[in-house]
């Protein structure tokens, strides 16, 4: 029946019949709409299965296979490094990106990434102290990116706070410290793989380093992949990305205010040679210098956390205290010998003993100097080499478009 004929028929029929016929037509149209909606849902489910995702009951799209997330870290600003409390302040920008096949069919420049619907890596910082002072997240979607087969989601996460760092103080005050951001995920290693960004390097803004009076900063950033189960109350293993920059302590303060002064104190002990070997005042002078060195030791202790091992400066101070203790014992021994031997013979023994102690003191300083050169200063030379390796990787990336990596560390560079 044509619309014209249908219209004429409606006009010639009673209102009750017209109403029944309109109701029938509406039901037929509603049935057709339901059929079309069902067909669209079926097509949508087929597309989801084809790209490897599934829909859960809370409308969040979960991925069946493990998702690779590329991570880049930028140290925007590094503030105070608190040695006694073992923490540091920093402002960080983390970039994480991953492929999202479900967005391949979305219209460009019109889609908005909804974390309640689409898959996200659920990244967390495990070594932050308390809450972030700044915590901003921004998601962007890019299509047809070079090197990727699907739409790419880029998360820009900017945060600022205070972070825990277990400082290695054995080589204090010649120590090199790692400032680490521990990035992990609430997802297990079966769901997510955290790797360093293959097309962009992690960096540190050396011009915004605010503790430059006490530390010097290296310009390389190293990313190391690990696994952990500690932070979560489950047996599942979670990935961890350690993003590290390094700083070296400026030891000038401790050299001029501790080492030089203690060396002068040790030199003053040889002034006791002007006092007769049988004079008790000689021992009193040595004990006074000993107590002065103890006061310096207590001052050094206030600059360090409570640790169960000796630092290089502790070894230096204890070695000098031992020398002063031996010299005090030598003075006591000479006073005792003066009661049994002639003074000329006591002076001879005193000269030999003082000479032996002087050789022992010089040997101690030489051995400690060699130890510092072969350990602490060697580590500083290694850090300079890592700076050069970082520059090589940057040049490689500029020439080839991808980073040069090997193993779990981002700074492993082949010599070839």
C-alpha positions in Angstrom: 0.0 0.0 0.0 1.4 3.4 -1.0 1.7 6.3 1.4 -1.0 8.2 -0.7 -3.4 5.2 -0.5 -2.6 4.7 3.2 -3.3 8.4 3.9 -6.6 8.3 2.1 -7.5 5.1 3.9 -6.8 6.7 7.3 -9.0 9.7 6.5 -11.9 7.5 5.5 -11.7 5.3 8.6 -12.9 5.8 12.1 -10.6 7.3 14.8 -10.5 4.0 16.8 -9.4 2.0 13.7 -6.8 4.6 12.9 -5.4 4.4 16.4 -5.1 0.6 16.3 -3.3 0.7 12.9 -0.8 3.3 14.1 -0.1 1.3 17.2 0.6 -1.8 15.0 3.0 0.2 12.8 4.9 1.5 15.9 5.3 -2.0 17.2 6.7 -3.2 13.9 9.1 -0.2 13.8 10.3 -0.9 17.3 10.9 -4.6 16.4 13.0 -3.5 13.5 15.0 -1.1 15.7 15.7 -3.8 18.2 16.9 -6.1 15.4 19.3 -3.4 14.2 20.6 -2.7 17.7 21.2 -6.4 18.2 23.1 -6.7 14.9 25.3 -3.7 15.9 26.1 -5.2 19.3 27.0 -8.5 17.7 29.3 -6.7 15.2 30.9 -4.7 18.1 31.6 -7.9 20.0 33.1 -9.5 16.9 35.4 -6.5 16.5 36.4 -6.6 20.2 37.3 -10.3 19.8 39.2 -9.7 16.6 41.5 -7.1 18.3 42.0 -9.2 21.4 40.0 -7.4 24.2 37.1 -8.4 26.3 34.4 -6.5 28.0 33.8 -7.0 31.8 30.7 -6.4 33.7 31.8 -3.0 34.8 32.1 -1.9 31.2 35.9 -1.7 31.4 37.7 -3.2 28.4 40.3 -5.7 29.5 43.1 -7.0 27.3 43.7 -10.7 26.9 47.4 -10.6 26.2 50.3 -8.8 28.0 50.5 -5.2 27.1 53.9 -3.5 26.5 54.2 -0.1 28.1 57.1 2.2 27.2 58.2 4.5 29.9 60.2 7.7 29.9 61.2 9.7 32.9 62.2 13.4 33.1 63.6 14.8 36.4 62.2 18.3 36.1 63.6 19.5 39.4 65.6 18.0 42.2 65.5 19.7 45.6 67.0 19.0 48.9 68.9 15.7 49.4 68.5 14.9 53.1 71.4 12.6 54.1 70.4 12.0 57.8 66.8 11.1 56.9 67.7 9.4 53.6 65.3 11.0 51.3 65.2 13.6 48.5 62.6 16.0 47.0 61.9 16.0 43.2 59.4 17.0 40.6 59.1 14.3 38.0 57.4 13.9 34.6 56.7 10.3 33.6 55.6 9.5 30.0 54.0 6.1 29.5 52.6 4.9 26.1 51.0 1.8 24.9 48.9 0.6 21.9 45.1 0.4 22.2 43.5 -1.5 19.3 40.0 -0.6 20.5 40.7 3.0 19.5 41.6 2.2 15.9 38.0 2.8 14.8 37.5 6.0 16.7 37.4 9.3 14.9 40.5 11.4 15.1 40.5 14.5 17.3 37.1 13.6 18.7 37.8 10.7 21.0 38.5 11.1 24.7 40.4 8.5 26.6 38.1 7.2 29.5 40.0 5.3 32.2 36.7 3.7 33.3 36.3 2.0 29.9 39.7 1.5 28.3 42.7 -0.5 29.6 45.3 1.5 31.6 48.6 0.4 33.2 47.6 1.4 36.8 51.1 2.9 37.5 52.1 3.7 41.0 55.3 5.2 42.7 56.4 2.8 45.4 59.0 4.9 47.2 57.0 8.1 47.6 56.7 9.5 51.2 53.1 10.5 52.1 51.1 12.2 49.3 52.2 14.1 46.2 52.4 17.9 46.4 51.5 17.9 42.7 49.7 15.0 40.9 48.5 15.7 37.4 47.6 13.1 34.7 46.8 13.8 31.0 46.0 11.3 28.3 46.5 11.8 24.6 45.6 9.5 21.7 47.6 9.3 18.5 46.9 7.4 15.3 49.3 6.0 12.7 52.4 6.6 14.8 55.6 5.3 13.1 56.6 1.9 14.5 53.2 1.1 15.9 50.3 -1.0 14.4 47.5 0.5 16.4 46.4 3.7 18.0 48.8 4.8 20.8 47.7 6.2 24.1 50.2 8.5 25.8 50.0 9.2 29.5 51.8 12.3 30.8 52.0 12.1 34.6 53.5 15.0 36.5 54.1 14.7 40.2 56.2 16.3 43.0 57.0 14.9 46.4 59.5 13.4 48.7 61.0 10.0 47.9 62.8 7.4 50.0 66.4 6.5 49.1 68.6 4.1 51.0 71.9 6.0 50.8 75.1 4.0 50.5 77.4 5.9 52.9 80.4 3.5 53.1 82.5 5.8 50.9 81.3 9.1 52.7 82.4 11.9 52.1 83.5 10.7 48.6 80.2 8.9 48.0 78.1 8.8 44.8 74.4 8.4 45.4 71.5 7.2 43.2 68.3 9.1 43.2 65.7 6.6 42.2 62.0 6.8 41.2 60.5 3.3 41.7 57.7 3.0 39.1 55.6 -0.1 39.4 52.1 -1.3 38.5 49.2 -2.8 40.3 49.0 -5.3 37.4 51.1 -8.5 37.3 53.8 -9.4 34.9 51.3 -11.5 33.0 49.3 -8.3 32.2 52.0 -5.7 31.6 55.6 -5.4 30.5 57.4 -2.1 31.5 60.2 -1.2 29.2 62.2 1.9 28.5 60.8 4.1 25.7 62.4 3.0 22.5 62.1 6.4 20.7 62.8 8.9 23.5 65.4 9.1 26.2 64.9 9.8 29.9 66.5 13.0 31.0 67.4 15.2 34.0 67.3 19.0 34.0 70.7 19.7 35.5 70.0 23.4 35.6 67.2 22.9 38.1 69.3 21.0 40.6 68.8 23.0 43.8 71.3 21.3 46.1 74.4 22.2 44.1 76.2 23.6 47.1 76.7 20.1 48.5 76.3 17.9 45.5 77.2 17.7 41.8 74.8 15.9 39.4 75.6 13.7 36.5 73.5 14.2 33.3 72.7 10.6 32.5 69.5 8.7 33.5 69.6 4.9 33.8 66.4 2.7 33.6 66.6 -0.7 35.1 63.8 -3.3 34.9 63.1 -5.6 37.9 60.3 -7.5 39.5 58.8 -7.4 43.0 56.1 -9.0 45.2 56.9 -6.9 48.4 54.5 -4.0 47.8 51.5 -6.1 47.3 49.6 -8.5 49.6 49.6 -11.3 47.0 51.8 -13.9 45.5 51.7 -12.3 42.0 54.9 -10.8 40.7 54.7 -7.2 39.5 57.1 -5.3 37.2 59.3 -2.5 38.5 61.1 0.2 36.5 63.9 1.9 38.4 64.6 5.3 36.9 67.9 6.6 38.4 70.0 9.7 38.2 73.1 10.1 40.2 74.9 12.7 42.2 78.3 13.0 43.8 79.1 14.7 47.1 81.3 17.7 47.2 83.9 16.7 49.9 85.5 20.1 50.1 83.6 21.0 53.3 84.8 17.8 55.1 88.3 18.1 53.8 88.9 21.7 55.0 86.8 21.5 58.2 87.7 18.0 59.4 90.6 16.4 57.6 92.9 19.4 57.7 92.1 20.3 61.3 92.6 16.8 62.5 95.9 16.6 60.7 97.0 19.7 62.4 96.0 18.2 65.7 98.1 15.1 64.9 101.0 17.4 64.1 100.7 19.1 67.4 101.3 15.8 69.2 104.9 15.8 67.9 105.3 19.1 69.8 105.5 16.9 72.9 109.0 16.0 72.0 110.0 19.4 73.5 108.9 18.1 76.9 111.1 15.7 78.8 110.2 12.1 78.5 109.8 11.7 82.2 107.5 14.7 82.5 103.8 13.8 83.1 102.6 17.0 81.5 103.5 15.4 78.1 100.8 12.8 78.6 98.3 15.5 79.5 98.9 17.3 76.3 98.3 14.1 74.2 95.0 13.4 76.1 93.8 16.9 75.5 94.3 16.5 71.8 92.6 13.1 72.0 89.5 14.6 73.5 89.5 17.3 70.8 89.5 14.7 68.1 86.6 12.9 69.9 84.6 16.2 69.7 85.2 16.3 65.9 84.0 12.7 65.6 80.7 13.6 67.3 80.2 16.5 64.9 80.6 14.2 62.0 78.1 11.7 63.5 75.4 14.4 63.5 75.6 14.7 59.7 74.9 11.0 59.1 72.0 8.6 59.7 72.3 5.8 62.2 74.2 3.1 60.3 75.9 -0.1 61.4 79.0 0.2 59.3 82.0 2.6 59.2 82.4 5.3 56.5 85.8 6.3 55.1 85.7 9.4 57.3 84.9 7.2 60.3 88.0 5.1 59.5 90.1 8.2 59.2 88.9 9.6 62.5 89.3 6.2 64.4 92.7 5.7 62.9 93.8 9.1 64.2 92.3 8.4 67.6 94.1 5.1 67.7 97.4 7.0 67.0 96.7 9.5 69.8 95.9 6.6 72.1 99.2 4.8 71.2 101.1 8.1 71.8 99.4 8.5 75.2 100.5 4.9 76.0 104.0 5.7 74.8 104.2 8.8 77.1 103.1 6.7 80.1 105.6 4.0 79.2 108.5 6.5 79.0 107.5 8.0 82.4 107.5 4.5 83.9 110.9 3.6 82.3 112.5 6.8 83.6 112.1 5.3 87.1 114.3 2.3 86.2 116.6 3.5 83.4 119.0 6.5 83.0 117.3 9.5 81.3 119.7 9.3 78.3 118.6 5.8 77.6 114.9 6.7 78.0 115.3 9.5 75.5 116.8 7.1 73.0 113.8 4.7 73.4 111.5 7.7 73.2 113.0 8.8 69.9 112.7 5.3 68.4 109.1 4.9 69.5 108.0 8.3 68.2 109.7 7.6 64.9 107.9 4.3 64.6 104.6 5.9 65.4 105.3 8.6 62.8 106.0 5.9 60.1 102.8 4.1 61.1 100.8 7.3 60.8 102.2 8.0 57.3 101.5 4.4 56.2 98.0 4.7 57.5 97.4 7.8 55.4 98.9 6.2 52.3 96.9 3.0 52.6 93.7 5.0 53.1 94.5 7.2 50.2 95.0 4.2 47.9 91.7 2.7 49.2 89.8 5.9 48.3 91.4 6.1 44.9 90.6 2.5 44.0 87.0 2.5 45.3 85.3 5.9 45.7 87.2 7.8 43.0 87.0 4.8 40.7 83.2 4.9 41.0 83.3 8.6 40.1 85.3 7.7 37.0 82.7 5.0 36.2 79.9 7.6 36.4 81.8 9.9 34.0 82.0 6.9 31.6 78.3 6.4 32.0 77.8 10.0 31.0 79.8 9.4 27.9 77.7 6.2 27.2 74.5 8.2 27.6 75.8 10.7 25.0 76.5 7.7 22.7 73.0 6.4 23.0 71.6 9.9 22.3 73.7 10.1 19.2 72.6 6.6 18.2 68.9 7.5 18.7 69.3 10.6 16.6 70.8 8.6 13.7 68.7 5.5 13.9 65.4 6.6 15.5 65.5 4.0 18.3 67.5 3.6 21.5 70.5 1.2 21.8 69.8 -1.1 24.7 71.2 -4.4 26.0 70.0 -6.5 29.0 68.0 -4.9 31.8 70.0 -1.7 31.9 69.4 1.2 29.5 73.1 2.4 29.7 74.7 -0.9 28.5 76.4 0.1 25.2 78.4 -2.1 23.0 81.9 -0.9 22.3 81.4 -1.6 18.6 
